[in-house]
Amino acid sequence: METKDHRILETPLCPAFDVDIENVMMGSPKECPNPGICVFMSSNGVGDFSWKRSVLSAPTQSWICMIPASFASAVALPMFMEALIHMSSLPVLVMLFPLIYLSEYLTLFISFSSTLSARRLSLETIGITIFTTLVLYYECRLTVTGIIFSIGAFIVAGFSRALFLMASQKLHDDEHKISSSYHGYILMTTTFGFLISGSLAFTHETNLLNHYLDSGTVVLFFISSANLVGATFAGNSFLIYSPIYCSVRNNWDAKLSLSLSKVIVSGISSILILLISLIFGPVSVVSWVQFSAYFLAMLCLIGVSTVHKFFEKVFEYLQRHVLFRPCDQDPSPMPKKNYVSVLNISLTASAVLSFYALSLSQLRGLSPGPAPSFDNSYTPEPSSFDIVISAYTETPESIARMLHAIKSTSYLSSIDPRVLIYTKDPTVSLSMLKNSTGVDIVKRLPNLGREGGTYLSHIVNEWDHLAAQTMFIQAHAHNIRELIPRINSYLVPQTGMLSLGFSEATCSCNNCGDRFGWKDDWSVIPSLYERIYDSSCSDSTTVLLSYKGQFVASAKRIRGISRGNMRSYYPR
């Protein structure tokens, strides 16, 4: 008696077939238009396929297509976290998010992807490149690690989006296959992320528990973590243009215009993150040039025509529901185009005023800190300025180049600063060093105390001849790219103290440490605080951590601390 076993395969990647198992076993191989599914044709004409190839190979193939995108996303996520730690300004980090879309578009353009409808770079692409470059150029607190991790994270994330899109296109818009590939993408991204992050943490974060993180940093850290995890599993970002964008676009126009609603939602979330950073984080300094460049980059993402159409719709809505007039009835002599322009200007002005008010509120919220000490009895020569350089084995040519850049800044170019080099190289010729660099004075010091010892030696020995302002700097200046703009922007005749290193971090006076693993085990900072201010610091007292050993100080501010204290700090 002939029996038939009918089974239905319920898999999102394979269609359901009524399979004649008996005839399958007796079937013979025949030609099939889709060798990935059909392998045999049964004797009764019912289509059959290999169970292993249909159930295993099809999902495996869709998952394999997603491996490059998953790996790139897994690399980008820990880089985002590192960027959050090493970037001095969180608002500037948020402003770089258009780089993700730029990286995605350029990857598709270079790979000649079929998703692009035109083989040319649009003006919007060039605009995003220029405006994001301006955001970075006007940030004076950049660090090497901050640049590497922030830009690298955005580029890798955009690269991942492009790979994701190209892999989705290979699935020929099959909803079942695409759905399965999305699940595979999320699982592989999570797996790769744990492996990459875990291995890096195990090998490089040996002193993680020694770091002192304040409550604001912890809050921002968890906000960023929640955002990245949510972006991974939701398929879109709470910020702007996450590594995942779970929709397959058959054609991507060369004009980089995106959905206005997506950009607005992402922009609002970015502003919320900015507000949170202002409340919980350290003071954020963002120039109007950076704000303008960011909004222009957003405009390039949306498209000018899209924005204009959006405001036209807003105007029509207001006319219909607020003024209760038909859209085709305009009793005013002012044309509709002018109304839209007025609406654009009004909203832009409102945004500018809002940010200005936010800036003022942030400045008013700053605590004054301890009052500085001044020696008002000392009268230096007016407009006198000294540049004190601590040198060791640096070449005279490099010192001369650095001095030329510093003396070309706006304030120093208007005066004639005196330059002093203190070298600790026992073999260098002082006359050769003076002639090669063109400085005024060259002296040799014993090799004690690094640059701090050099600065203290100058202060103690020149106590009664200090210039009105003195710049203390090393022969090899750190971060010269950020140093020169900072001098240009902030050094004025009234400057009392100006740090020329990156100094975005503060710590508690009694329990001080930083993210690099340093901590004040010997209670040096409370001791110095008590000697300078004649009072002990409390747990709520915060001090600024300044790095790189380069700063400007006025003579009255320097002499506000007694000469005896200065002499006691000098190494012996």
Sequence and secondary structure as in RCSB ss.txt:
>XXXX:A:sequence
METKDHRILETPLCPAFDVDIENVMMGSPKECPNPGICVFMSSNGVGDFSWKRSVLSAPTQSWICMIPASFASAV
ALPMFMEALIHMSSLPVLVMLFPLIYLSEYLTLFISFSSTLSARRLSLETIGITIFTTLVLYYECRLTVTGIIFS
IGAFIVAGFSRALFLMASQKLHDDEHKISSSYHGYILMTTTFGFLISGSLAFTHETNLLNHYLDSGTVVLFFISS
ANLVGATFAGNSFLIYSPIYCSVRNNWDAKLSLSLSKVIVSGISSILILLISLIFGPVSVVSWVQFSAYFLAMLC
LIGVSTVHKFFEKVFEYLQRHVLFRPCDQDPSPMPKKNYVSVLNISLTASAVLSFYALSLSQLRGLSPGPAPSFD
NSYTPEPSSFDIVISAYTETPESIARMLHAIKSTSYLSSIDPRVLIYTKDPTVSLSMLKNSTGVDIVKRLPNLGR
EGGTYLSHIVNEWDHLAAQTMFIQAHAHNIRELIPRINSYLVPQTGMLSLGFSEATCSCNNCGDRFGWKDDWSVI
PSLYERIYDSSCSDSTTVLLSYKGQFVASAKRIRGISRGNMRSYYPR
>XXXX:A:secstr
          BTTB      HHHHHH EE   S TTTEEEE TTS EEE HHIIIIIHHHHHHHHHHHHHHHHHH
HHHHHHHHHHH S HHHHHHTTHHHHHHHHHHHHHTT TTBS SS  HHHHHHHHHHHHHHHT TT  HHHHHHH
HHHHHHHHHHHHHHHHHHHHTTT HHHHHHHHHHHHHHHHHHHHHHHHHHHHHH TTGGG    HHHHHHHHHHH
HHHHHHHHHSS SSSS S      S B SS    HHHHHHHHHHHHHHHHHHHHHSS     HHHHHHHHHHHHH
HH HHHHHHHHHHHHHHIIIIIS   TT   SSS HHHHHHHHHHHHHHHHHHHHHHHHHHHHHTS   S     
TT    TT EEEEEEESS  HHHHHHHHHHHHTSTTGGGS  EEEEEE  TTS HHHHHHHHT SEEEE  S SH
HHHHHHHHHHHTGGG  SEEEEEESS S HHHHHHHHHHH  TT SEEE S   EEEETTB B TTS B TT HH
HHHHHHHHSS   TT EEEE  TT EEEEHHHHTTS HHHHHHHS  
